[in-house]
Amino acid sequence: MRYMATYDLMETMRNTNQWLGASALALASYPAFAMFPNPGLAWMAAWGEVTERTFSRMVMKPDWNIPPFVGSNGQDRIVVEEVVMQRDFGDLLHFRVQGRTTPKRKVLLVAPMSGHYATLLRSTVISLLPDCDVFITDWHNARDIPVSAGKFDIEDYTLYLVDFMRELGKDLHVIAVCQPAPLALAATALLAEEDPKAQPSTLTLIGGPIDPSAAPTEVTDFGHAVTMGQLEELMIQRVGFKYKGVGRMVYPGLLQLTSFISMNSETHFNAFRDQITRVAMGEAHEHDKHNKFYDEYLAVMDMPAEFYLSTVERIFKAGEIASNSFTVKGKKVDIGKITTVAVKTVEGSKDDISAPGQCVAALDLLTGLPEEKKASHLEEGAGHYGIFAGKSWRYNIRPLVLDFIDDHEKATPPGFRKRGKPVSDPANMNVAV
């Protein structure tokens, strides 16, 4: 598998299907055919439209498209994206709110590098913007990174987080979602020992595999069932000549997407069949539910091979974070060194990716942190996606996280939402303060 030919074969298959879809749509849309009405042409055009859109999205990075929101003075607040730090494998991105003068909670969202772009957290960003000054880790597609940029494994990821936290300075609140939770914990511990003044005020870990063995899932079972040699042979490919990262070893996004779809093939088949029907009947539109979901779901990115392999080997197989034996550049990172950063964990009772028990295990590792600075929350009925982007996040978890931030904010600016009256109407939760 570790050859350019296999990578290019997958891209050729994707490109061919995109071309077939575009050709079918163009052919069935010829004005001359309108003189001879035929329902078959409508179905052919619908199949072509859905097929072309589907396969083209697999190589496109989605736009953030953050909409304006209404400020406390009734004026629209326009959101502008700006790069604060630019690095080879990822940038520190800031969502600057134009016209905002009242200080807000400074929040760093640590996005996962797990096959999808950071835009997967778009709804999370939108929900936080009225109340927070939001930054995010915007990871790059490995196929677009030249080999000359070097490697990028979980140690490099951790050091990136350290640099981002140092850049943002004091009174920072870090929220790590899913895969980066253990590495965000390690980065905080590294700062606690080397640069205490750069530590964040709070660290919220959402659905992350701190101790994968605490509650086994299909993901953890797979990690233990295969050897590293098998994993490297089956999953790793070399980027072809079409992209800037030619020659780089990666875990291809297309390969991961194939695995995702095969796990629920019947559900996806029905979704696309129904969408073709809606297009043929004239009932679909550009931003309907199907397109909104699959435009994001199908947009996949390649991961550096060393990052993927080191995650499986050191986080899942060896459990280095769970056993507090993680090292960066040969130096042990002692999680017990965290003594001032308030830490909160969030889990979903129906999370089948990071099952309940995996994330809350972080609190047991914080041996130097007072109990009053530890907190945890288990959201009943919530799955993996729901705890950071669904209704559970918007209605229950988000207010709890903001309360946790306020409780441990070192320099609370005026105008912050205070703990007190519970939100009874979900519609009120997006009102800026």
Steps between C-alpha positions, in 0.01 A plus 500: 500500500790737566541617142396802297312269263244404763448864603462606138264208432264623771517855366443372145187313611370811677579724205336258255177487699494880522545517121226241439260698718581829327469338157163343581368832629625690194367244253155477658475880517534571125219738398434294186385206711222716647310456173458134585394484868635187666503434877814295451693816414386666824623202700827495306557868573413448868744208529769706327446803723517301825795289382705794378438695820581200719838418347610861454449572872756234593789725395362837611562673829167639624471874566434613854202716397452642849182710490463838674325503835307767687702676770368624833435844349286354223760547225623222273848376585699390195750218559835513321751214485864593552814290542687574822778241457582325175681166517572220253247252637239733645412861577364678803183661367309786666134585442510874549166665571485844341379780725538302821640712782401310816759234587379143473627168626808407296445143378728270300311216331737212431360323195571133431734384226302188420415514131268802488583870491463728802181627334335197659480729807326781308179474704706492822675821396170666409349409838797645692558822308232714670660433839866432419801622304561178304824358359538157337771264380457479122692189391626468141445215256818291504488444122564875455804515731839451327724223626758769580278611792604182683300264720199569722414255777316531832803660664507770231123545542551551873774758440274685256239528777767628740599770251138598437429531873812711551396726213154562648640575845331511837130466582456243224238225511573186296228267371635182339254291300543124461836377367719790627377477860795290626751716311342823631538356850865418427564849356354660814720279720804597293424868554440441872859385532680717245298823478234524776398854402389374158258245641130543417253583775277204416518185288181330383539152349205383291462133406872426477689168537704581811485133602364296207510177702262642763199428276576296187325584171535379140771764456708374792439136405631568151807671642587192703404245232756607239877525524679821408651321201157399374366849556785659310464255212122538471443867573806698393552629146734743327358822352506507121634763262173698481552671838771712664567229756617254233688215666369568852375194690139552609186331623274608209173671576333307216601172661363608835179624338454160338527340843249747648245437226540121509407498870156641413476420130123443494429833670720689253356313200148594603601862559646540149213309337250730668700809401503395134122461522460847651719656230303326223172620652630856542476484880871539584692822542860613545499513878253226585560258785675240282744745338569678826602174668687328217688809383678485836503121549654427160767772526791295629869574549809281510680455830881477525584131530717552807219683679245227431737215591635666815144573618404134470825371646551742789149614596296184433742208516756616758266736687779748569265780609291265715812373678656847523805383306472724193823661382579792270847511347616246756369695800226354715185711523362471853127575506522524879688829453171673415405676823317821403309428178135410561407188299154385392410185305186451291371162381189369326323191634449368143841594364623199299831664401633608841274315740419635848796439728772572244501878544420535871811290566694826462390614846675206668826597331484852645653405832630850568174681427259588784162328481316832478672559165376171354160447340329248276171470315327199345231599250225241498385386158772685309719341236848605394395781265231630733734590783678769299267597217147367549203595714665359811789742450282803429240451770690335786876466459586844364344687797681267741833561327449878510411479871815296560707761317343783702559317828873481427556817301793690651406842361128510431423796269172686547201369306570129540199274536472405866383175652150541632174479312481181290411529133142379464456592136763347266442789261658734754828314506648679197436850633825691537597651833 
